[in-house]
Amino acid sequence: MIDRVVEPWERQSGESPQAFEAFAVYRDLGPTRSVTKVAQELDKSRTLLGRWSKQHAWVMRATAYDREQDRVFLVEQRQARRDIARRHAKLAQAFLGKAIARLQALEPRELTPGELLRYFQVAAEIERRAAGEEPAGVASQGSGEGPEVASLSDEDRRSRMELLRRELERRLEEGAR
């Protein structure tokens, strides 16, 4: 027969039910715990509870309990973050499906250059993040990489828009296959 390990915050061998009840009250008081508060709550002698506290190592056991509660909280918090990430991923997939269907119905020539550029920027940003890269503005801030759209001449802007339009059409065709 395998003996079960008794955790410090559980009833210990040789600990009476009354002493354990007093410890449980002490343990559950949290950071403001004290033997005096337990004595008041249970209407027992402060001296008796002080003796039980020393005899059954209440301070050490309550500290172990606090650490375990912190560990459990962190595990729950990590799991909650995972659940949120999964939920958000499902929502993003559903939204992306709708967006792709709508994009495929669009006629690229009907888009204004600004709309086309914005679609391309958003698509590139999504792709970049999906690959685990930093957002474009974060990685290249102050690096001088690539001209800002606002600083381009009209002719350069039209040329760039035409390249972006072709790229968008190519990607839409690939997505339709």
C-alpha positions in Angstrom: 0.0 0.0 0.0 1.4 3.4 -1.0 1.2 6.1 1.6 -0.2 9.4 0.4 2.0 12.5 1.1 0.3 14.8 3.5 0.6 18.4 2.4 1.7 20.9 5.2 -1.7 22.7 5.0 -3.6 19.4 5.6 -4.2 17.8 9.0 -1.0 16.3 10.3 -0.3 13.1 12.1 -0.9 13.6 15.8 -2.9 16.8 15.3 -6.2 16.7 17.0 -9.3 17.7 15.1 -9.7 20.8 17.3 -6.0 21.9 16.7 -6.5 21.4 12.9 -9.7 23.4 12.9 -7.8 26.2 14.6 -5.0 25.9 12.1 -7.5 26.0 9.2 -8.9 29.2 10.5 -5.4 30.6 10.9 -4.4 29.4 7.4 -7.5 30.9 5.7 -7.1 34.3 7.3 -4.5 35.1 4.7 -1.8 37.8 5.0 -3.5 39.3 8.1 -3.5 36.0 10.0 -2.6 35.9 13.7 -3.1 33.6 16.6 -5.0 36.4 18.4 -7.5 36.6 15.6 -8.0 32.8 15.6 -8.5 33.0 19.4 -11.2 35.7 19.0 -12.9 33.9 16.2 -13.0 30.5 17.9 -13.5 31.9 21.4 -10.5 29.9 22.7 -7.6 30.8 24.9 -4.8 32.7 23.1 -2.3 30.6 25.2 -3.7 27.3 24.0 -3.7 28.4 20.4 -0.1 29.7 20.8 1.0 26.3 22.0 -0.8 24.6 19.1 0.8 27.0 16.7 4.3 26.2 17.9 3.6 22.5 18.3 2.2 22.1 14.8 4.3 24.7 13.0 1.4 26.9 11.8 3.6 29.7 10.4 5.6 27.3 8.2 2.5 25.4 7.1 0.6 28.6 6.3 3.5 29.9 4.3 3.6 26.6 2.3 -0.2 27.0 1.8 0.3 30.6 0.5 3.0 29.4 -1.9 0.8 26.6 -3.2 -2.1 29.0 -3.7 0.2 31.4 -5.6 1.3 28.4 -7.8 -2.3 27.3 -8.5 -3.2 30.9 -9.3 -0.4 31.2 -11.8 -1.3 27.9 -13.5 -4.9 29.1 -13.7 -3.8 32.4 -15.1 -1.6 30.8 -17.8 -4.6 28.5 -18.7 -6.9 31.5 -18.9 -4.4 33.3 -21.3 -4.3 30.1 -23.4 -8.1 29.9 -23.5 -8.3 33.6 -24.5 -5.7 33.1 -27.2 -7.6 30.1 -28.6 -10.9 32.1 -28.5 -9.3 35.0 -30.2 -7.8 32.8 -32.9 -11.2 31.2 -33.6 -12.8 34.7 -33.9 -9.9 35.9 -36.1 -10.3 32.9 -38.4 -14.1 33.5 -38.7 -13.5 37.2 -39.4 -10.7 36.4 -41.9 -13.0 34.0 -43.7 -15.6 36.8 -44.1 -13.0 39.3 -45.1 -11.6 37.0 -47.7 -15.0 36.3 -49.2 -15.7 40.0 -49.4 -12.3 40.8 -50.9 -12.7 38.1 -53.5 -16.0 39.7 -54.5 -14.3 43.1 -54.9 -13.1 44.3 -58.3 -9.6 45.7 -57.6 -10.0 48.3 -60.3 -12.9 49.8 -58.4 -10.8 50.5 -55.4 -9.2 53.9 -54.8 -5.5 53.9 -54.6 -5.8 54.7 -50.9 -8.1 51.8 -50.3 -5.9 49.4 -52.2 -2.8 50.6 -50.3 -4.6 50.2 -47.0 -5.8 46.6 -47.9 -2.2 45.7 -48.9 -0.7 47.2 -45.7 -3.2 45.3 -43.5 -2.6 42.1 -45.3 1.2 42.5 -45.1 0.9 43.3 -41.4 -1.2 40.2 -40.7 1.2 38.1 -42.7 4.2 39.6 -40.8 2.7 39.0 -37.4 1.6 35.4 -38.3 5.3 34.7 -39.2 6.2 36.0 -35.7 7.9 39.2 -37.0 7.6 42.5 -35.2 5.0 44.9 -36.6 6.4 47.0 -39.5 6.5 50.3 -37.5 8.3 48.7 -34.6 11.1 47.0 -36.4 11.9 49.9 -38.8 11.3 53.0 -36.7 14.0 55.4 -37.4 15.9 52.9 -39.6 15.3 54.8 -42.8 14.1 51.7 -44.6 11.8 52.5 -47.5 10.2 55.9 -48.3 7.1 57.0 -46.5 4.1 57.1 -48.8 3.4 60.7 -48.0 6.8 61.7 -49.2 6.5 60.0 -52.6 5.8 62.0 -55.7 2.4 61.4 -57.4 4.2 59.4 -60.2 6.0 57.2 -57.7 2.8 56.8 -55.7 0.9 55.7 -58.8 3.7 53.3 -59.8 3.8 51.8 -56.3 0.0 51.5 -56.2 0.1 49.6 -59.6 2.6 47.2 -58.1 0.5 46.7 -55.0 -2.7 46.2 -57.1 -1.0 43.5 -59.1 0.3 41.8 -56.0 -3.2 42.0 -54.4 -4.8 40.5 -57.5 -2.2 37.7 -57.5 -2.9 36.9 -53.9 -6.7 37.0 -54.4 -6.3 34.6 -57.3 -4.1 32.2 -55.1 -6.7 32.4 -52.3 -9.5 31.5 -54.7 -7.7 28.2 -55.8 
